[in-house]
Amino acid sequence: MSTVVGLDFGTTNSAVAAAAPDGLTALVTFAGAGYRTTTFRSVLYFDPEHRTPDRKPQAMAGPIAITSYLQADTRGRLMQSMKSHLSSRLFRETYVFGEKYTLEDLIAIILRELRSAAEAQFGDIGRRVVVGRPVHFSGAGSAEDDAFALSRLRAALEQAGFDDIVFEFEPVAAAYEFESQLDHDELILIADFGGGTSDFSLMQVGPSVRRRGHTAEDILGTDGVAIAGDTFDSKIVRHVVAPRLGQGSQYRSAFNKVLPVPAWLYTNLERWHYLSFLKSKKTMDMLAELRLQAFEPEKIAALIHVIEYDLGYHLYRAVEQTKIELSEQELSALRFRDATLAIAQAVRRDEFDDWIGDEITAIAACLDRLLEHTGVAPTDVGSVFMTGGSSFVPAVRRLFEARFGPSRIHSGGELTSVAKGLALRALDLGH
């Protein structure tokens, strides 16, 4: 039997794990610039200076893509958060240096790299895989949208060489990983905070469940909301970065009217997966004209610079670092400098908490909806396992501690627990 693997394709990070017959799991490691890592950034970089034998621009994924992007003399095209596009019927294809790629093509490049790294470590992994999926995909407004997103992800997986594909809810997969640590049966809540979605599952787990085999009845319910790490990042962009790039400023039109700079520019700036699409001739020509008419032309010039030189990843790193620091301390400073744009602004945790207040309320409503739907009281939940990067955000933590009590909150393997759980699920299914 081929090695059984679980694949967690994430909005920000991806991971792959293999499970042995005795239930032990091992993570695939990936090569970076002089280091190895168990997480694989879900990014693509197209290098305009290098072409494949069929003359397509060379595509790189993961840590190598980031290194190449940062070291390149001539900026190529960096693409992030592609999972967030899966439910959108508006994004079917894009052109990269004259070559057409569907969204499925782009995601398949990442998936092939993940598969290649797994086979370099474990040998042939066959064509079978258990893959994580959110309860509701980012941007999905209906069951049809979720089904559409799932069909596109399946098509990308097939391009990457998989044809026996099982999808499992990401929080359910995390439950498998948490269950392996338990010596007793209990009802648990899994809270999985990804880059694009926050997903929750209530499950019965424990040694006796493992012995008799898991069934669908062990899952009492699942729910999710399209709010997570990227959304929290966007609030810092809105309040700290965007005003330095012209948000809220004005310009004088050709008809001598004073108008606000179009808000849609900054909506795209807040959403990392849309930022690269601003670099179109139509948008760049509009910005060049807007700069001449703007009351604060230096801010529009800075926006043009960010787009023209593909500085989205640099901004993303600065914003993410600020968010991480605010999870550990009461005060941070967002620092970013590149030619025409320099930001050094203090951000207080209470400010950040206020900015994400509506999102915390929406997460709480989703959680309460799940409890009500399943008829489970917070006191019935034995443990709460929180995973994913945004599980560290203090406002998120406080919500769960208030509902369930601090003593029942557990965490660990924030970026890899889903992949390990998916491998255990593959083992359970005989994959």
C-alpha positions as CSV (number, residue, x, y, z in Angstrom):
1,M,0.0,0.0,0.0
2,S,1.3,3.5,-0.8
3,T,2.0,5.9,2.0
4,V,-1.2,7.4,3.3
5,V,-1.1,11.2,3.2
6,G,-3.2,14.2,4.3
7,L,-2.9,17.5,2.5
8,D,-3.8,20.8,4.1
9,F,-3.9,23.4,1.3
10,G,-4.3,26.7,3.2
11,T,-4.9,30.3,2.3
12,T,-1.6,31.4,3.8
13,N,0.3,28.1,4.7
14,S,0.0,24.6,3.5
15,A,1.3,21.3,5.0
16,V,1.5,17.6,4.2
17,A,1.7,14.7,6.6
18,A,2.0,10.9,6.3
19,A,0.6,8.3,8.8
20,A,2.1,5.0,9.6
21,P,0.0,1.9,10.5
22,D,0.7,2.4,14.2
23,G,-0.9,5.9,14.0
24,L,2.4,7.9,14.2
25,T,2.4,10.9,11.9
26,A,5.3,12.6,10.2
27,L,5.3,16.0,8.5
28,V,6.8,16.7,5.1
29,T,9.6,19.3,5.3
30,F,10.3,21.8,2.6
31,A,13.5,23.5,1.6
32,G,13.9,27.2,2.1
33,A,16.9,29.5,1.8
34,G,19.3,27.6,4.0
35,Y,16.7,26.0,6.2
36,R,13.9,23.5,6.3
37,T,10.3,24.1,7.4
38,T,7.2,22.0,7.9
39,T,4.9,24.7,6.5
40,F,4.8,25.8,2.9
41,R,3.7,29.3,2.0
42,S,0.8,29.1,-0.4
43,V,2.3,31.6,-2.8
44,L,3.5,31.6,-6.4
45,Y,6.1,33.7,-8.1
46,F,6.5,34.1,-11.8
47,D,10.0,35.1,-12.9
48,P,10.0,37.2,-16.1
49,E,13.7,36.6,-16.6
50,H,13.5,32.8,-16.9
51,R,11.4,30.7,-19.1
52,T,10.6,27.0,-19.3
53,P,11.5,25.0,-22.4
54,D,8.0,25.8,-23.8
55,R,8.7,29.5,-23.3
56,K,6.3,30.0,-20.3
57,P,7.5,32.1,-17.4
58,Q,9.1,30.0,-14.7
59,A,6.8,29.5,-11.8
60,M,8.0,28.8,-8.3
61,A,6.0,28.0,-5.2
62,G,6.4,28.2,-1.4
63,P,9.6,29.3,0.4
64,I,11.7,29.3,-2.9
65,A,9.1,31.6,-4.5
66,I,9.5,34.1,-1.6
67,T,13.3,33.9,-1.7
68,S,13.3,34.5,-5.5
69,Y,10.9,37.4,-5.2
70,L,12.9,39.1,-2.6
71,Q,16.2,38.6,-4.4
72,A,15.0,39.4,-8.0
73,D,16.5,42.5,-9.7
74,T,13.5,42.6,-12.0
75,R,10.2,42.2,-10.2
76,G,8.1,39.3,-11.4
77,R,4.6,38.6,-10.2
78,L,3.8,37.3,-6.7
79,M,0.4,35.7,-6.1
80,Q,-1.0,35.1,-2.6
81,S,-4.1,33.7,-1.0
82,M,-5.4,31.9,-4.1
83,K,-7.6,29.6,-2.0
84,S,-9.7,32.7,-1.3
85,H,-10.7,32.9,-5.0
86,L,-12.1,29.4,-5.2
87,S,-15.8,30.3,-4.7
88,S,-15.6,33.3,-7.0
89,R,-17.0,33.0,-10.5
90,L,-15.4,36.3,-11.3
91,F,-11.9,34.8,-11.3
92,R,-11.6,32.1,-13.9
93,E,-8.3,33.0,-15.5
94,T,-5.5,35.5,-15.6
95,Y,-2.6,36.3,-17.8
96,V,1.0,36.2,-16.5
97,F,3.6,37.7,-18.9
98,G,1.4,36.8,-21.8
99,E,0.4,33.3,-20.7
100,K,-3.1,32.4,-19.7
101,Y,-3.7,30.5,-16.4
102,T,-6.9,29.4,-14.9
103,L,-7.2,29.5,-11.1
104,E,-7.1,25.7,-11.1
105,D,-3.8,25.9,-13.1
106,L,-2.3,28.2,-10.5
107,I,-3.3,26.1,-7.5
108,A,-2.1,22.9,-9.2
109,I,1.4,24.4,-9.4
110,I,1.5,24.6,-5.6
111,L,-0.1,21.2,-5.2
112,R,2.5,19.6,-7.5
113,E,5.3,21.1,-5.4
114,L,3.7,19.7,-2.2
115,R,3.4,16.3,-3.9
116,S,6.9,16.4,-5.1
117,A,8.3,17.2,-1.6
118,A,6.2,14.4,-0.1
119,E,7.5,11.8,-2.6
120,A,11.1,13.0,-2.0
121,Q,10.7,12.2,1.6
122,F,8.4,9.2,1.6
123,G,8.6,7.7,-1.8
124,D,5.6,7.0,-4.0
125,I,2.4,8.4,-2.4
126,G,0.1,7.1,-5.2
127,R,-3.0,8.9,-6.4
128,R,-5.0,8.8,-3.2
129,V,-5.2,11.7,-0.7
130,V,-7.3,13.1,2.0
131,V,-7.6,16.9,1.7
132,G,-8.8,19.5,4.1
133,R,-11.6,21.9,3.2
134,P,-13.3,24.7,5.2
135,V,-16.9,24.4,6.3
136,H,-17.6,27.4,4.2
137,F,-15.2,28.7,1.6
138,S,-14.1,32.3,1.7
139,G,-16.6,34.4,-0.2
140,A,-19.2,31.6,-0.5
141,G,-22.7,32.9,0.0
142,S,-24.5,29.6,-0.6
143,A,-24.2,25.8,-0.7
144,E,-23.8,26.2,-4.5
145,D,-20.8,28.5,-4.0
146,D,-19.2,25.9,-1.7
147,A,-19.8,23.1,-4.1
148,F,-18.3,25.3,-6.9
149,A,-15.2,26.0,-4.9
150,L,-14.9,22.3,-4.0
151,S,-15.1,21.3,-7.7
152,R,-12.3,23.7,-8.6
153,L,-10.1,22.4,-5.8
154,R,-10.8,18.8,-7.0
155,A,-9.8,19.8,-10.6
156,A,-6.5,21.3,-9.3
157,L,-5.8,18.2,-7.3
158,E,-6.4,16.1,-10.4
159,Q,-3.9,18.2,-12.3
160,A,-1.4,17.5,-9.6
161,G,-1.8,13.7,-10.1
162,F,-4.5,12.8,-7.6
163,D,-7.7,11.0,-8.7
164,D,-8.8,9.2,-5.5
165,I,-9.7,12.3,-3.4
166,V,-11.5,12.5,-0.1
167,F,-12.4,15.9,1.4
168,E,-12.6,16.3,5.1
169,F,-13.6,19.4,7.1
170,E,-10.5,21.1,8.5
171,P,-11.7,21.3,12.1
172,V,-12.7,17.6,12.0
173,A,-9.1,16.8,10.9
174,A,-7.7,18.9,13.7
175,A,-9.9,16.8,16.1
176,Y,-8.2,13.6,14.9
177,E,-4.8,15.1,15.9
178,F,-6.1,16.3,19.3
179,E,-7.8,13.0,20.0
180,S,-4.5,11.2,19.8
181,Q,-3.5,13.0,22.9
182,L,-6.5,12.0,25.0
183,D,-6.7,9.1,27.5
184,H,-10.5,9.4,28.0
185,D,-13.6,10.0,26.0
186,E,-15.2,13.5,25.8
187,L,-17.1,15.9,23.7
188,I,-14.7,18.5,22.2
189,L,-15.0,21.7,20.2
190,I,-12.4,22.3,17.5
191,A,-11.8,25.9,16.5
192,D,-9.7,26.1,13.4
193,F,-8.6,29.7,12.5
194,G,-7.0,29.8,9.0
195,G,-6.0,32.6,6.7
196,G,-9.5,32.9,5.1
197,T,-12.0,31.1,7.3
198,S,-12.7,30.2,10.9
199,D,-14.3,26.8,11.3
200,F,-15.8,24.9,14.2
201,S,-16.8,21.3,14.9
202,L,-18.3,19.5,17.9
203,M,-17.2,15.9,18.1
204,Q,-17.2,12.9,20.3
205,V,-13.6,11.6,20.6
206,G,-11.5,9.4,22.7
207,P,-10.0,5.9,23.1
208,S,-13.2,4.0,22.9
209,V,-14.2,6.0,19.7
210,R,-10.8,5.1,18.1
211,R,-11.3,1.4,19.1
212,R,-14.7,1.0,17.5
213,G,-13.9,3.3,14.6
214,H,-15.1,6.8,13.9
215,T,-18.6,7.3,12.4
216,A,-20.5,10.2,11.0
217,E,-22.6,10.2,14.2
218,D,-19.5,11.2,16.2
219,I,-19.7,14.6,14.5
220,L,-22.5,16.5,16.2
221,G,-22.2,19.6,14.0
222,T,-20.0,21.9,12.0
223,D,-20.2,25.6,11.1
224,G,-17.8,28.3,9.9
225,V,-17.5,31.9,8.9
226,A,-15.3,33.6,6.2
227,I,-13.3,35.6,8.8
228,A,-9.8,34.8,10.0
229,G,-6.2,36.0,9.7
230,D,-6.5,37.9,6.4
231,T,-9.5,39.8,7.7
232,F,-7.6,40.8,10.8
233,D,-4.7,41.9,8.7
234,S,-7.0,44.0,6.5
235,K,-8.1,46.1,9.5
236,I,-4.5,47.1,10.1
237,V,-4.1,47.9,6.4
238,R,-7.3,50.1,6.5
239,H,-6.4,52.1,9.6
240,V,-2.6,52.4,9.3
241,V,-1.4,51.7,5.7
242,A,-4.2,52.9,3.4
243,P,-4.4,56.5,4.7
244,R,-0.7,56.8,3.7
245,L,-1.6,55.7,0.2
246,G,-4.5,58.2,-0.4
247,Q,-7.5,56.6,1.2
248,G,-9.9,59.4,2.3
249,S,-8.1,62.0,0.1
250,Q,-9.6,64.0,-2.7
251,Y,-8.9,65.1,-6.3
252,R,-10.3,67.7,-8.7
253,S,-12.0,66.1,-11.7
254,A,-11.8,67.3,-15.3
255,F,-15.2,69.0,-14.7
256,N,-13.8,70.9,-11.7
257,K,-15.6,68.8,-9.2
258,V,-13.9,67.8,-5.9
259,L,-14.3,64.0,-5.6
260,P,-13.0,61.3,-3.2
261,V,-10.3,59.0,-4.5
262,P,-12.1,55.8,-5.5
263,A,-12.7,53.6,-2.4
264,W,-12.4,50.3,-4.5
265,L,-8.7,50.8,-4.8
266,Y,-8.3,50.4,-1.1
267,T,-10.7,47.5,-0.9
268,N,-8.4,45.7,-3.2
269,L,-5.4,46.8,-1.1
270,E,-6.9,45.3,2.0
271,R,-7.4,41.9,0.3
272,W,-4.0,40.4,-0.5
273,H,-5.4,38.1,-3.1
274,Y,-6.7,41.1,-5.2
275,L,-3.7,43.4,-4.8
276,S,-1.9,41.9,-7.8
277,F,-4.9,42.6,-10.0
278,L,-4.5,46.3,-9.6
279,K,-1.4,46.1,-11.8
280,S,-3.3,46.4,-15.1
281,K,-2.8,49.0,-17.8
282,K,-6.2,50.4,-17.2
283,T,-5.8,50.9,-13.5
284,M,-2.2,52.2,-13.7
285,D,-3.2,54.7,-16.4
286,M,-6.1,55.9,-14.1
287,L,-3.8,56.3,-11.2
288,A,-1.3,58.3,-13.2
289,E,-4.0,60.7,-14.2
290,L,-5.4,60.7,-10.7
291,R,-2.0,61.7,-9.3
292,L,-2.0,64.8,-11.5
293,Q,-5.4,65.8,-10.1
294,A,-5.0,64.8,-6.5
295,F,-4.8,67.2,-3.6
296,E,-2.1,64.9,-2.0
297,P,-0.3,63.6,-5.1
298,E,2.5,62.2,-3.0
299,K,0.1,59.6,-1.5
300,I,-1.1,58.5,-4.9
301,A,2.5,58.3,-6.0
302,A,3.2,56.0,-3.1
303,L,0.2,53.8,-4.0
304,I,1.5,53.6,-7.6
305,H,4.9,52.6,-6.3
306,V,3.4,49.8,-4.2
307,I,1.5,48.4,-7.1
308,E,4.2,48.8,-9.8
309,Y,6.9,47.2,-7.7
310,D,4.7,44.4,-6.3
311,L,5.3,45.4,-2.7
312,G,2.2,43.5,-1.4
313,Y,4.3,40.8,0.2
314,H,6.6,43.3,2.0
315,L,3.5,45.1,3.3
316,Y,1.9,41.8,4.3
317,R,5.0,40.9,6.3
318,A,5.0,44.2,8.2
319,V,1.3,44.0,8.9
320,E,1.4,40.4,10.0
321,Q,4.3,41.1,12.3
322,T,2.4,43.9,13.9
323,K,-0.6,41.6,14.5
324,I,1.7,38.9,16.0
325,E,3.3,41.4,18.3
326,L,-0.1,42.6,19.5
327,S,-0.9,39.0,20.5
328,E,2.1,39.1,22.9
329,Q,2.2,42.7,24.0
330,E,0.0,45.8,24.5
331,L,1.8,48.0,22.0
332,S,3.5,47.4,18.6
333,A,4.7,49.6,15.8
334,L,4.1,49.0,12.1
335,R,7.3,49.8,10.3
336,F,7.6,49.8,6.5
337,R,10.0,51.7,4.3
338,D,10.5,51.6,0.5
339,A,11.4,54.6,-1.6
340,T,8.3,56.9,-1.6
341,L,6.6,55.2,1.3
342,A,7.7,55.2,4.9
343,I,5.5,54.1,7.8
344,A,6.4,54.1,11.5
345,Q,3.2,54.1,13.5
346,A,2.4,52.8,16.9
347,V,-0.6,50.5,17.2
348,R,-2.2,49.7,20.6
349,R,-3.8,46.4,21.3
350,D,-7.1,48.1,22.4
351,E,-7.2,49.9,19.1
352,F,-6.8,46.7,17.2
353,D,-9.4,45.0,19.4
354,D,-11.8,47.9,18.4
355,W,-11.0,47.5,14.7
356,I,-11.9,43.8,14.7
357,G,-14.9,44.1,17.0
358,D,-17.4,43.3,14.3
359,E,-15.5,40.3,13.3
360,I,-15.3,38.9,16.8
361,T,-19.0,39.4,17.1
362,A,-19.6,37.4,13.9
363,I,-17.3,34.6,15.1
364,A,-19.3,34.5,18.4
365,A,-22.6,34.4,16.5
366,C,-21.3,31.4,14.4
367,L,-20.2,29.6,17.5
368,D,-23.5,30.2,19.3
369,R,-25.3,29.1,16.2
370,L,-23.4,25.8,16.3
371,L,-24.2,25.2,19.9
372,E,-27.8,26.0,19.5
373,H,-28.2,23.8,16.4
374,T,-26.6,20.8,18.2
375,G,-28.3,21.4,21.5
376,V,-25.0,21.5,23.3
377,A,-24.5,23.8,26.3
378,P,-21.0,25.3,26.8
379,T,-20.8,23.3,30.1
380,D,-21.2,20.0,28.1
381,V,-17.9,20.6,26.2
382,G,-15.0,18.8,27.8
383,S,-12.2,20.5,25.9
384,V,-11.8,23.3,23.3
385,F,-8.9,22.8,20.9
386,M,-7.9,26.0,19.2
387,T,-5.6,25.8,16.2
388,G,-4.4,28.2,13.4
389,G,-2.4,31.4,13.6
390,S,-5.3,33.7,14.7
391,S,-6.1,31.5,17.7
392,F,-3.4,33.6,19.4
393,V,-5.3,36.9,18.9
394,P,-6.2,37.9,22.5
395,A,-9.7,39.1,21.5
396,V,-10.4,35.6,20.0
397,R,-8.9,33.9,23.0
398,R,-11.1,36.0,25.4
399,L,-14.2,35.0,23.5
400,F,-13.6,31.3,24.0
401,E,-12.4,31.7,27.6
402,A,-15.6,33.6,28.4
403,R,-17.8,30.8,26.8
404,F,-16.0,27.7,28.1
405,G,-13.5,28.8,30.9
406,P,-9.7,29.1,30.6
407,S,-9.0,25.6,32.0
408,R,-10.7,23.9,29.0
409,I,-8.8,25.8,26.4
410,H,-6.0,23.8,24.6
411,S,-3.8,24.6,21.6
412,G,-0.8,23.3,19.8
413,G,0.6,22.6,16.3
414,E,-1.2,25.7,15.1
415,L,0.0,25.4,11.5
416,T,0.3,21.6,11.2
417,S,-2.4,19.9,13.3
418,V,-4.9,19.8,10.4
419,A,-2.4,18.1,8.1
420,K,-1.6,15.5,10.8
421,G,-5.3,14.9,11.4
422,L,-5.9,14.5,7.7
423,A,-3.2,11.8,7.5
424,L,-4.8,10.0,10.5
425,R,-8.2,10.3,8.7
426,A,-6.6,8.7,5.6
427,L,-5.3,5.9,7.8
428,D,-8.8,5.5,9.3
429,L,-10.3,5.2,5.7
430,G,-7.7,2.7,4.6
431,H,-6.3,5.3,2.1
